[in-house]
């Protein structure tokens, strides 16, 4: 008997994939025995935030991810398609119809039994997919097994920007005082720096203080710590607060100018391929339109494309690159796998994708086969590569985005055509991978 802990999107998908391959599964969901601040029903796969799974277009990263998952027989996407409501190119659903359909399919499967109780410890073989609201008892067990630094409880996320959208004629590359670390491949400096003069800084401060912050669910409301203070809150403390904080210009000199910048916003490399850059110290609760409007006031970021927006909320997630194996399992027990937001992915579809792969891999391990992860030319595989290769000291959850993918062999300037080629390559790769590992994908 295989245990799947957590009846959300990832857990439901993992249980289905295992059961469809002939394994007996017990899916354990603590609701309604133990309630959460976010859920309103006891149904499986309840959507607690938006009712949309985002784009279905393959020239969009989320749409490409869906196409890959459909080729692998995703239960969650099948149910979403059945419960779809008008939403343009977005896959929007009727929440109640969607969760009811998933619950009915899971409960009626001859190889799945559903138990309502809280799990407090880890035992193989299992998949843990308990999401951002993992119970305190299970969280303690995870921390005990992986180490006190392996599990975070609060997210302080800064925006991440696509390298190709940064104006490299404006930003300059340098590290403070010229200091480098062993990880810095470019000896000209580890950071991209956006220099501001006095007027640019004052205009930015005025816009930042006036911007509209987001107020979410009660379970998202967290006390602000000095280490994760929203940048807009810091700005309200005084006109020069940011110049002595994340925008301090000390030790940074623009080699193209004889004058030192009045303030400097820094970008830190997010991935090993240098395709994504993190806005250092810019954790924020601003609404997305205001993040776009205000942060694009920074020199060099006028046309910035955000592959992840900033946020601060309660979130339990693992420091996956430091704690887990490439197939997202305990390093000393490959049959204990993790899936969903707990692994460090953000978004409904991303969470579901890790549940799908976790179910497939635990099936393979149970059958005496090695685990398998899609190639990094696919969106699923690129997410797994990020979770494996991100710097542990700076690890933050990530959405699907094209910056995760390797560049095309030949540069393509037209953005739409480039994304079409990304999609063509990814779908060919996922089909080849499916044929190679023979996962017996079954469309519900």
C-alpha positions as CSV (number, residue, x, y, z in Angstrom):
1,X,0.0,0.0,0.0
2,X,1.3,3.4,-1.0
3,X,0.4,6.5,1.0
4,X,-0.2,10.0,-0.5
5,X,-0.5,12.7,2.1
6,X,-2.5,15.7,1.1
7,X,-5.7,15.9,-1.0
8,X,-4.9,19.0,-3.0
9,X,-4.1,19.3,-6.7
10,X,-0.7,17.6,-6.4
11,X,-1.8,14.8,-4.0
12,X,-4.9,14.0,-6.0
13,X,-2.9,13.9,-9.3
14,X,-0.2,11.7,-7.7
15,X,-2.8,9.2,-6.3
16,X,-4.5,9.0,-9.6
17,X,-1.2,8.3,-11.5
18,X,-0.2,5.5,-9.0
19,X,-3.7,3.9,-9.1
20,X,-3.8,4.0,-12.9
21,X,-0.6,1.9,-12.9
22,X,-2.2,-0.7,-10.7
23,X,-0.9,0.3,-7.2
24,X,-3.2,0.4,-4.2
25,X,-3.2,3.9,-2.7
26,X,-4.5,5.5,0.5
27,X,-4.9,9.2,0.0
28,X,-4.9,10.9,3.4
29,X,-6.5,14.3,3.8
30,X,-6.7,16.0,7.2
31,X,-9.8,18.0,6.4
32,X,-12.4,18.1,7.9
33,X,-10.9,16.5,11.0
34,X,-8.3,19.3,11.1
35,X,-9.4,22.5,9.4
36,X,-7.2,25.1,7.7
37,X,-7.7,28.9,7.5
38,X,-8.1,28.8,3.7
39,X,-10.3,25.8,2.8
40,X,-14.1,26.1,2.9
41,X,-15.1,22.5,2.0
42,X,-13.9,18.9,2.6
43,X,-13.6,18.2,-1.1
44,X,-10.4,17.1,-2.7
45,X,-8.5,19.6,-5.0
46,X,-10.4,22.6,-3.6
47,X,-9.2,25.8,-5.2
48,X,-8.6,28.4,-2.4
49,X,-7.3,31.3,-4.5
50,X,-8.1,32.0,-8.1
51,X,-10.4,29.9,-10.2
52,X,-8.0,30.0,-13.2
53,X,-5.2,27.7,-14.3
54,X,-3.9,30.5,-16.5
55,X,-3.3,30.3,-20.2
56,X,-3.9,27.4,-22.5
57,X,-1.8,28.9,-25.4
58,X,1.4,26.9,-26.1
59,X,3.3,30.2,-26.8
60,X,2.7,30.9,-23.1
61,X,4.8,29.0,-20.5
62,X,1.7,27.9,-18.5
63,X,-0.1,26.7,-21.7
64,X,3.0,24.8,-22.8
65,X,3.1,23.1,-19.4
66,X,-0.5,22.1,-19.7
67,X,0.1,20.5,-23.1
68,X,3.0,18.5,-21.7
69,X,0.8,17.3,-18.8
70,X,-2.1,16.4,-21.0
71,X,0.3,14.1,-23.0
72,X,1.0,12.3,-19.7
73,X,-2.6,11.8,-18.8
74,X,-3.3,14.4,-16.1
75,X,-6.5,13.9,-14.1
76,X,-6.5,17.5,-12.9
77,X,-6.5,19.0,-16.4
78,X,-9.2,16.6,-17.5
79,X,-11.4,17.8,-14.6
80,X,-10.5,21.4,-15.3
81,X,-11.5,21.0,-19.0
82,X,-14.9,19.5,-17.9
83,X,-15.5,22.3,-15.4
84,X,-14.4,25.1,-17.7
85,X,-16.2,28.4,-17.8
86,X,-15.6,31.4,-20.2
87,X,-12.2,32.9,-19.6
88,X,-10.8,33.7,-23.0
89,X,-7.5,31.8,-23.5
90,X,-7.3,31.1,-19.8
91,X,-8.5,27.8,-18.3
92,X,-11.0,29.2,-15.8
93,X,-13.2,26.7,-14.0
94,X,-16.3,26.5,-11.8
95,X,-14.6,25.8,-8.5
96,X,-17.4,23.6,-7.1
97,X,-17.8,21.5,-10.2
98,X,-14.1,21.1,-10.6
99,X,-13.4,19.9,-7.0
100,X,-16.5,17.7,-7.1
101,X,-15.4,16.0,-10.3
102,X,-11.9,15.3,-8.9
103,X,-13.4,14.0,-5.6
104,X,-15.8,11.7,-7.4
105,X,-13.1,10.3,-9.7
106,X,-10.7,9.6,-6.8
107,X,-13.3,8.1,-4.5
108,X,-14.7,5.8,-7.2
109,X,-11.3,4.5,-8.3
110,X,-11.0,0.8,-7.3
111,X,-7.3,1.2,-6.3
112,X,-7.8,4.4,-4.1
113,X,-9.1,4.7,-0.6
114,X,-9.5,8.1,1.1
115,X,-8.8,8.6,4.8
116,X,-9.6,11.7,6.8
117,X,-6.9,12.2,9.5
118,X,-3.8,14.1,10.2
119,X,-0.4,12.6,9.3
120,X,2.3,13.4,11.8
121,X,5.3,11.4,10.6
122,X,7.1,10.2,7.4
123,X,7.1,6.5,6.4
124,X,8.0,5.0,3.0
125,X,6.6,4.5,0.5
126,X,4.8,7.8,0.3
127,X,4.3,11.1,-1.4
128,X,4.0,14.2,0.8
129,X,1.9,16.9,-1.0
130,X,0.6,18.9,1.9
131,X,1.1,22.3,0.3
132,X,1.7,25.7,2.0
133,X,-0.6,24.9,4.9
134,X,1.3,21.8,6.1
135,X,0.2,21.0,9.7
136,X,2.6,22.0,12.5
137,X,3.0,18.3,13.5
138,X,4.0,17.1,10.1
139,X,6.2,20.2,9.6
140,X,8.1,19.3,12.7
141,X,8.6,15.8,11.5
142,X,9.9,17.1,8.1
143,X,12.3,19.5,9.9
144,X,13.5,16.7,12.2
145,X,14.2,14.5,9.2
146,X,15.8,17.1,6.9
147,X,17.3,19.6,9.3
148,X,16.0,22.9,10.8
149,X,17.0,24.9,7.8
150,X,15.2,22.7,5.3
151,X,11.7,24.1,5.7
152,X,10.7,27.7,5.5
153,X,7.4,29.1,6.9
154,X,7.3,32.6,5.4
155,X,7.9,33.6,1.9
156,X,9.6,37.0,1.2
157,X,9.8,36.9,-2.5
158,X,11.4,39.6,-4.7
159,X,10.5,39.9,-8.4
160,X,12.5,38.1,-11.0
161,X,13.2,39.6,-14.4
162,X,13.9,38.0,-17.8
163,X,17.5,38.9,-18.8
164,X,16.5,39.7,-22.4
165,X,14.2,42.5,-21.2
166,X,16.9,44.4,-19.3
167,X,18.6,47.3,-21.1
168,X,22.2,46.4,-20.8
169,X,23.2,49.8,-22.2
170,X,21.9,51.4,-19.0
171,X,22.7,48.8,-16.2
172,X,26.3,48.1,-15.3
173,X,27.9,44.9,-14.0
174,X,29.8,45.1,-10.7
175,X,29.9,43.8,-7.1
176,X,30.1,46.1,-4.1
177,X,33.7,47.1,-3.5
178,X,34.7,44.8,-6.4
179,X,34.3,41.7,-4.2
180,X,33.4,38.4,-5.9
181,X,32.5,35.0,-4.6
182,X,33.6,31.6,-5.7
183,X,30.3,31.1,-7.5
184,X,30.7,34.3,-9.7
185,X,31.6,33.2,-13.2
186,X,31.9,36.7,-14.6
187,X,34.8,38.4,-13.0
188,X,33.4,41.9,-14.0
189,X,30.9,41.5,-11.1
190,X,28.2,39.3,-9.8
191,X,25.4,41.9,-9.9
192,X,23.6,44.0,-12.6
193,X,23.2,47.5,-11.2
194,X,20.5,50.1,-12.1
195,X,22.0,53.6,-11.3
196,X,19.6,56.3,-10.2
197,X,20.3,60.1,-10.0
198,X,18.6,62.2,-7.3
199,X,15.6,63.0,-9.4
200,X,15.0,59.4,-10.5
201,X,15.3,58.2,-6.9
202,X,12.8,60.8,-5.6
203,X,10.3,60.0,-8.4
204,X,10.7,56.3,-7.7
205,X,10.1,56.9,-3.9
206,X,7.0,59.0,-4.6
207,X,5.5,56.3,-6.8
208,X,6.5,53.5,-4.4
209,X,4.9,55.1,-1.3
210,X,1.7,55.9,-3.3
211,X,1.3,52.4,-4.8
212,X,-1.4,50.0,-3.8
213,X,-0.5,47.0,-1.6
214,X,-2.4,43.7,-1.8
215,X,-4.3,42.3,1.2
216,X,-4.9,38.6,0.9
217,X,-6.5,35.8,2.8
218,X,-6.1,35.6,6.6
219,X,-3.6,32.8,6.1
220,X,-1.4,35.1,4.0
221,X,-1.2,37.8,6.6
222,X,2.1,37.5,8.4
223,X,4.0,39.8,10.8
224,X,6.8,41.7,9.1
225,X,10.3,40.8,10.1
226,X,13.2,43.1,9.5
227,X,14.7,40.5,7.2
228,X,11.6,40.4,4.9
229,X,10.2,43.9,5.2
230,X,8.2,44.9,2.1
231,X,10.1,47.6,0.2
232,X,7.1,49.9,0.2
233,X,7.0,49.6,4.0
234,X,10.7,50.5,4.2
235,X,10.1,53.5,1.9
236,X,7.4,54.9,4.3
237,X,10.0,55.0,7.1
238,X,11.8,58.0,5.5
239,X,13.0,59.5,2.2
240,X,16.5,58.1,2.6
241,X,15.7,54.7,4.0
242,X,16.2,52.8,0.8
243,X,19.5,54.7,0.1
244,X,20.8,53.2,3.3
245,X,19.2,49.9,2.6
246,X,18.6,47.8,-0.6
247,X,19.4,50.8,-2.9
248,X,22.6,52.0,-1.2
249,X,25.2,53.1,-3.7
250,X,28.2,52.6,-1.4
251,X,31.0,50.6,-3.0
252,X,29.5,50.6,-6.5
253,X,31.0,52.7,-9.3
254,X,29.6,52.9,-12.9
255,X,32.7,52.5,-15.1
256,X,31.0,54.6,-17.8
257,X,30.4,57.7,-15.6
258,X,32.7,59.9,-13.6
259,X,30.0,60.4,-11.0
260,X,28.9,57.9,-8.3
261,X,25.2,57.0,-8.5
262,X,22.9,58.6,-6.0
263,X,21.2,55.2,-5.5
264,X,21.5,51.8,-7.1
265,X,19.0,48.9,-7.5
266,X,20.8,45.6,-7.8
267,X,19.8,42.4,-9.7
268,X,21.3,39.1,-8.7
269,X,21.6,36.1,-10.9
270,X,18.8,33.6,-10.2
271,X,19.7,30.6,-12.3
272,X,23.0,29.1,-13.5
273,X,22.2,30.0,-17.1
274,X,21.9,33.7,-16.1
275,X,18.5,33.9,-17.9
276,X,16.7,35.2,-14.8
277,X,17.7,38.1,-12.5
278,X,16.3,38.7,-9.0
279,X,15.6,42.3,-7.7
280,X,17.6,42.3,-4.5
281,X,15.7,43.5,-1.5
282,X,12.5,44.2,-3.4
283,X,10.2,41.8,-1.6
284,X,6.8,43.4,-1.8
285,X,3.0,43.2,-1.3
286,X,2.2,45.6,-4.1
287,X,-0.5,44.5,-6.6
288,X,0.9,43.2,-9.8
289,X,0.0,46.2,-12.0
290,X,1.7,48.5,-9.5
291,X,4.8,46.3,-9.4
292,X,5.0,46.6,-13.1
293,X,4.4,50.3,-13.2
294,X,6.7,51.3,-10.3
295,X,9.6,48.9,-10.8
296,X,9.8,49.8,-14.5
297,X,10.7,53.3,-13.4
298,X,14.2,52.0,-12.5
299,X,16.8,52.8,-15.1
300,X,17.4,49.8,-17.4
301,X,14.1,48.1,-16.4
302,X,11.7,50.3,-18.5
303,X,10.7,47.2,-20.6
304,X,11.2,44.6,-17.9
305,X,9.4,41.3,-18.3
306,X,8.6,39.7,-14.9
307,X,8.9,36.0,-14.8
308,X,7.9,36.1,-11.1
309,X,6.3,38.9,-9.1
310,X,7.1,39.7,-5.6
311,X,5.1,38.7,-2.6
312,X,5.1,38.1,1.2
313,X,2.9,35.5,2.6
314,X,2.7,32.4,4.8
315,X,4.1,29.5,2.9
316,X,5.7,26.2,4.0
317,X,8.2,25.1,1.4
318,X,11.4,23.0,1.4
319,X,14.9,24.3,0.5
320,X,14.7,21.7,-2.3
321,X,18.2,22.1,-3.9
322,X,19.8,21.6,-0.5
323,X,17.5,18.9,0.9
324,X,16.1,16.7,-1.8
325,X,17.2,14.4,-4.7
326,X,16.7,15.2,-8.4
327,X,13.4,13.4,-8.4
328,X,12.3,15.4,-5.2
329,X,12.8,12.6,-2.7
330,X,14.6,12.1,0.6
331,X,18.3,11.5,-0.3
332,X,18.5,8.6,2.0
333,X,15.1,7.1,1.1
334,X,14.1,7.5,-2.6
335,X,10.6,6.1,-1.9
336,X,9.6,9.2,0.2
337,X,8.8,11.8,-2.4
338,X,7.5,15.4,-2.2
339,X,5.2,17.2,-4.6
340,X,3.3,20.4,-4.9
341,X,4.0,23.8,-3.5
342,X,6.0,22.2,-0.7
343,X,8.7,21.6,-3.2
344,X,9.2,25.2,-4.2
345,X,6.9,25.6,-7.2
346,X,4.3,28.2,-7.4
347,X,0.9,27.9,-9.2
348,X,-1.9,25.4,-9.7
349,X,-0.4,23.8,-12.8
350,X,3.1,23.7,-11.6
351,X,2.0,22.0,-8.3
352,X,0.0,19.5,-10.3
353,X,2.9,18.7,-12.6
354,X,5.1,17.7,-9.7
355,X,2.3,15.5,-8.4
356,X,2.1,13.8,-11.8
357,X,5.8,13.1,-12.0
358,X,6.0,12.0,-8.3
359,X,3.2,9.5,-8.9
360,X,4.9,8.2,-12.0
361,X,8.3,7.9,-10.2
362,X,7.0,6.2,-7.1
363,X,5.3,3.7,-9.4
364,X,8.6,3.1,-11.2
365,X,10.5,2.7,-7.9
366,X,7.9,0.3,-6.6
367,X,8.4,-1.7,-9.7
368,X,12.2,-1.8,-9.3
369,X,12.9,0.9,-11.9
370,X,15.0,4.0,-11.6
371,X,13.2,7.4,-11.3
372,X,12.9,9.5,-14.4
373,X,12.5,13.2,-14.9
374,X,11.6,14.9,-18.2
375,X,14.4,16.6,-20.1
376,X,15.2,20.2,-19.3
377,X,14.0,21.2,-22.8
378,X,10.4,20.6,-21.5
379,X,8.7,23.0,-19.1
380,X,8.3,20.2,-16.6
381,X,11.9,19.2,-16.8
382,X,13.1,22.8,-16.7
383,X,11.1,23.3,-13.4
384,X,12.7,20.2,-12.0
385,X,16.2,21.5,-13.0
386,X,15.5,24.8,-11.3
387,X,14.5,23.0,-8.1
388,X,17.7,20.9,-8.4
389,X,20.2,23.6,-9.4
390,X,19.1,26.8,-7.8
391,X,21.4,28.3,-5.2
392,X,20.3,27.0,-1.8
393,X,21.2,30.2,0.0
394,X,18.9,32.2,-2.3
395,X,16.3,29.6,-3.1
396,X,12.7,30.9,-3.6
397,X,9.6,29.3,-5.2
398,X,9.2,29.6,-8.9
399,X,6.4,29.7,-11.6
400,X,6.7,28.2,-15.0
401,X,8.4,30.6,-17.5
402,X,10.3,30.5,-20.7
403,X,13.5,31.8,-19.0
404,X,13.8,28.4,-17.3
405,X,14.4,26.8,-20.7
406,X,17.8,26.5,-22.5
407,X,18.3,28.9,-25.3
408,X,17.6,27.8,-28.9
409,X,20.6,26.6,-30.9
410,X,20.1,29.6,-33.2
411,X,19.1,33.0,-31.8
412,X,15.6,34.1,-32.8
413,X,14.7,37.8,-32.5
414,X,11.0,37.5,-33.0
415,X,9.5,36.8,-29.6
416,X,6.4,34.9,-30.7
417,X,8.4,32.8,-33.2
418,X,10.9,32.1,-30.5
419,X,8.2,30.8,-28.1
420,X,6.7,28.7,-30.9
421,X,10.0,27.0,-31.4
422,X,10.4,26.5,-27.6
423,X,7.0,24.8,-27.6
424,X,7.7,22.7,-30.7
425,X,11.0,21.5,-29.1
426,X,9.3,20.9,-25.7
427,X,6.4,18.9,-27.1
428,X,8.7,16.7,-29.2
429,X,10.9,16.1,-26.2
430,X,8.0,15.2,-23.8
431,X,6.6,12.7,-26.5
432,X,10.0,11.1,-26.8
433,X,10.4,10.9,-23.0
434,X,7.0,9.3,-22.6
435,X,7.8,6.7,-25.3
436,X,11.2,6.0,-23.7
437,X,10.0,5.4,-20.2
438,X,6.6,3.9,-21.2
439,X,4.6,5.4,-18.3
440,X,1.3,4.0,-19.6
441,X,-0.3,7.4,-19.5
442,X,-4.1,7.0,-19.4
443,X,-6.4,10.0,-20.1
444,X,-9.2,9.9,-17.5
